Amino acid sequence: MTTITANIPDFLARILSDAARKECTSVDQMVALALQAQVTAWEVRDTIEARAARGRPGGMRALLDMVPHAPPVPGDAL
């Protein structure tokens, strides 16, 4: 386990402390969960950006061109 010292605004520390108390957990656990959520969001963003960079502009059009032209199935029409 690694210890990190961080300076956060007083109002945020109060919110964090209140949330930890409501969730019956420690401030340390709340900080770890929040950090994990944010890091995961960054990783997802990076993955999506990398996948988008591999895409070809005409790729979606080529895929849609393979779909047969037919009227909508009853119940699917707008």
N, C-alpha and C positions, 0 to 999 in steps of 0.2 A: 504494500500500500504506500502511496506517495502522498506527502503532505504538501499542500499548496497554500500559500498565504496570499489573499487578495483583498484589495480595498474596494468596498462597494458603498454606495450612498446609504445613509442611515435609513431613509424611507424604505429602501429595498430590503435591508436587513430586517426591518420590522415586519414587512410583508412575508418574507421568507420564514421568519420565526413563527408568525401566526399560522402560516400554511403547514409548517412542520407539526405544530401542536394539534391542529385540526386533523391531520393525517396520522397522528400518533407515531411519528417517526422523528429522526434527528435532523437538525439543520444540515449536517454533513451528508446524510442520505438524500435530502432534497436537492442540494447543490449537485451531487453526483448524478442524480436523475435528470436534472435540467441540462447539465453539461452533455450527458449522453444523448439526449434528445436533439440538442443543437448540432453536435458533431454528426449524428446520423443524418440530419437534414442537409448538412453540407455535403456529405458523401453521396446522398441521393441526387442532389443538384449536379455534382460533378459527374456522376454516372449518366444522368440524362443528357448533359452537355456533350459528353464523349460519344454517346450513341447518336445524338443528333448530328454531330460532326461527320459521322460515318455515312449518313444518309445521302441519297442522290436526289436532286430536285425532281427528276422525272420518274423516280421509283414509285411514288404513290399513284401517279397517273397511269403508269404501266400496270400496276396492280388493279386499279379500278377498271381499266380497259378489259380485263379478263372476266369481269362480272357480266353475265348475260343481261341483255336489255329485255326486261319483262315488266309487266305491270305489277304493282305491289300485291302481296298476298292479302286477301280480304282481312280487314282488321288492322293492317299495317299502314294504310293510307292516312295521311294527315287530314 
